[in-house]
Amino acid sequence: MKHKMGNLKRIFAVLLTVVLAVSMIACSNGSSSGASQNTSSGANQNTPSGASQDTPKTEPASESNPASDTSFPQGNIVITLGNSPGSGGDIFCRALAQAINGNPIMNGYSIVVENRTGASGANAMNYVVGQKPDGYNVLSYTTSLTIAQVINDLPIGHQNFRPLCSVVTDDQMILVRTDSKWETITDLVEDAKANPGTQIWGRGLPSGASTLSQLVFLSTIPGGLDIKPVPFDGGGELITALLGGHVDVATAEYGETRAQIEAGLFRPLCVLAENRLEKLPDVPTAKEMGFDAVLFRPRGFLVPEGTPDEIVAKLEEIFRSALDNEEFVNSLREDATTINWMDSEKFGMVLDDIYQSYIDLGLKELAAAESK
């Protein structure tokens, strides 16, 4: 009996040991499984998911979305103008391009100037309006484009573009050669009245600023003047004609005639502006002389309609950087050009005002009467 009891105790002890061992193994496995879940879950929640949320999503630059390219420009920017080489607009655009080219803001690329003359500026407008609105094609704007639109009822004008900016304003003068008999604008007007049809007045195309200047000036004289108007394709040709004695009078900007004035070849009779020019303090305004002829002529730029806001803002920054170029600014002052920066929004409002003022002036009717 004792032997049997001893055997039972030993069997019970073995069974107990086995049960304890199994229990320990089970606990060990459970603990290991829990650690694996916590580590894996923590890693998945804190690393992959967190990284996806914190990393900004960047849309790649593409041809269809140029605004996403923060390194604009990635190519040359072309300024197209309807003016002929040597004209005031041509001189200004090339000086502006030179002031900007080489600036780090251009990312190693350049501003290129192209002349597309003809059709009173419509050729240049039609070309640029048909280009992609990606910031790489810019139209040089002068009031000549609005004049052409009003006079010729053109189906295209600043309304078909997005305004970019305006940099300066230009002022027109009435000039004669220094060897002429007219010392003042009053002398010129009185002689034209006394000898109708004898004075030859050179001007640009019907849509040109010089033509507008003459029409506005003549409209301030009761009854007008009987003169012989002779049109030229551009400012360069007009200045050459005055210099050669082929015309008696011309209207032009100081920048176009600076060399001749400084050389004593041309005599400015008056300035069609509110104030006298800093470079010509002795030349009166037309208004001072009793002729209420004042023109506001901003010189700026337009881009194709649909150009993204981001690109317009970058172009504004690029074009305004020219005013940080001391040589360029000094050249503007030497040419008696008024710096008058306007951003896209303000320039747009000014363009609308200019267009309406030409309508109110009866510019189309004045030009029609002049051509008869």
Protein Blocks (a to p, Z undefined) as FASTA:
>chain_A
ZZmmmmmmmmmmmmmmmmmmmmmmmmmmmmmmmmmmmmmmmmmmmmmmmmmmmpccdddd
dfklmmlmmkbccbdcddddfbdehiaklmmmmmmmmmmgopaklnopacdddddeejhh
mmmmmmmmmpccehpaccdddfklmmmmmmnopabdfklpccfbdfbdcdddddddfkbm
bfbfklmmmmmmmmghkaccddddfkbmklmmmmmmmmmpghiaaddddddfbfklmmmm
mmnopafbdcddfklmmmmmmnopaccfbdcdfbdcfklmmbccfklnopacdcdddddd
dddehiafklmmmmmmmmmmmmmpmklmmmmmmnopacddddfklmmmmmmmmmmmmmmn
ommmmmmmmmZZ
